[in-house]
Amino acid sequence: MSRGLARCQAFQNPTLEVRKTMTHVTVLGAGITGVTTAYALLDRGCEVTIIDRNRYGAMETSYANGGQLSACNAEVWNSVGTMLKGLKWIFRSDAPLLLNPAPSWHKYSWMAEFAAAVRGYRANTIETTRLAIAARAALFDMAEREKIEFDLEKRGILHVYRDEKSFRAAGKVNALLTEGGLDRRAVTPAEMRAIEPALRGEFFGGYFTPSDSTGDIHKFTRGLLDACIRRGAHFLAEANVEKITHTPSGIETTFTQSGLTEILRSDAIVICAGIASRRFAAMLGDRINIYPVKGYSITVPLEDAASRDAAPYVSLLDESAKIVTSRLGNRFRVAGTAEFNGENRDIRAGRIRPLVAWTQKMFPGIETDKTIPWAGLRPMMPDMMPRVKPGARPGVFYNTGHGHLGWTLSAATAQIIADQVARPTGTQIATKIVRETEPV
């Protein structure tokens, strides 16, 4: 009997147990981190079940981000300069970084840890750069193996600076990125326009990273999830996880689906659930101090020839506005801002307006009348470093907390965590799903 058929029958018959000789792993979350983790586990011979509360994969933070696969953006935010800018911007509703000052113990304790992590700024920036470079090869390999089309543009990323002070500060950051192994070079305004002829405005200078790229995170994640299912992974959609229990024989994940309560038993679990990872970790006795930091984007359809000609192909990062761009086929993605406002998913007009205004100013030939707004919650750790590690209890693992670099780092962290999970392979453990008879 095939594993897929056995699993299907296990749902229909609560008494059926599936005997197996491979490690069965539950992956919580079908965003970019969860799906790359599932794929890496399948490569190592694991049986995988992916659980997500949405009907489809990549429907939350992996839906419409800035699109940049950007080792050049590996600088962590834990610096005195960033904190001073945040204080300066606190009363500006259109500021790149916005803080809701309403009292919240989690928010302010997280910020205290963020400030304490300044001492790790240098080491963490270098390590993130190395991880981002390693992730490229893994992600491109997945895309090639599974023939995933995701509007990939390998044209590099151009950072632009409008004044000498910010350009000189970028040189200090560049030294750290270079130490991490990145080829990122200073360019003059003339060179910037040669790299991207559509670029307008006055600039002091820029930095160009030719090895970086852009692509549609949603298309890639959905394509890779389809590949995981083809390879035998099980996807439990619209499943709300209520409880996770560690037992002597493995992990029990209790969830509701179609009005019924079910229990999935597996040998191990990997938490890749974005901002929900903090809550799930607490169920297992671990502390993963993620805070949701909202980011916004707009997607501009390039429906006419004039708009397509006016839109840049090379990805941009405007340092003063903290705005990034990506050309996704006949769409133009513009993203930016960081908002500390708790688990709030509202798309606020006052945060979208600066993105539209920036697009109109920089590329006036683009028609913006059909702009599509979006907001997502980045899962950020205080030190800006993802948590890729085992939990306190056997069989519990985490691959989460990637913040604004989930698209950039996930293919590498997936390999790291899959190696850790797959070490104790070959155990003979029963797996079954128990369906309760009473609807919730």
DAHU-V243133 format. One record per run of one state. SS is the DSSP state (alpha for helix, beta for strand, coil for the rest). FROM is the first residue (numbers start at 0). LEN is the number of residues. If there is no record, write none. Layout:
ss = (SS/SS)
from = (FROM/FROM)
len = (LEN/LEN)
This chain:
ss = (coil/alpha/coil/beta/coil/beta/coil/alpha/coil/beta/coil/beta/coil/alpha/coil/alpha/coil/beta/coil/alpha/coil/beta/coil/beta/coil/alpha/coil/beta/coil/alpha/coil/beta/coil/beta/coil/alpha/coil/beta/coil/beta/coil/beta/coil/beta/coil/beta/coil/alpha/coil/beta/coil/alpha/coil/beta/coil/beta/coil/beta/coil/alpha/coil/beta/coil/beta/coil/beta/coil/beta/alpha/coil/beta/coil/beta/coil)
from = (0/2/12/17/18/23/28/31/43/46/51/67/69/70/73/79/89/96/99/104/146/152/153/156/161/163/179/184/187/188/195/204/209/212/214/216/230/233/236/239/247/249/257/259/266/267/271/273/283/290/301/304/310/314/318/322/328/330/340/348/362/371/380/386/390/395/400/401/402/422/430/431/432/439)
len = (2/10/5/1/5/5/3/12/3/5/16/2/1/3/6/10/7/3/5/42/6/1/3/5/2/16/5/3/1/7/9/5/3/2/2/14/3/3/3/8/2/8/2/7/1/4/2/10/7/11/3/6/4/4/4/6/2/10/8/14/9/9/6/4/5/5/1/1/20/8/1/1/7/1)
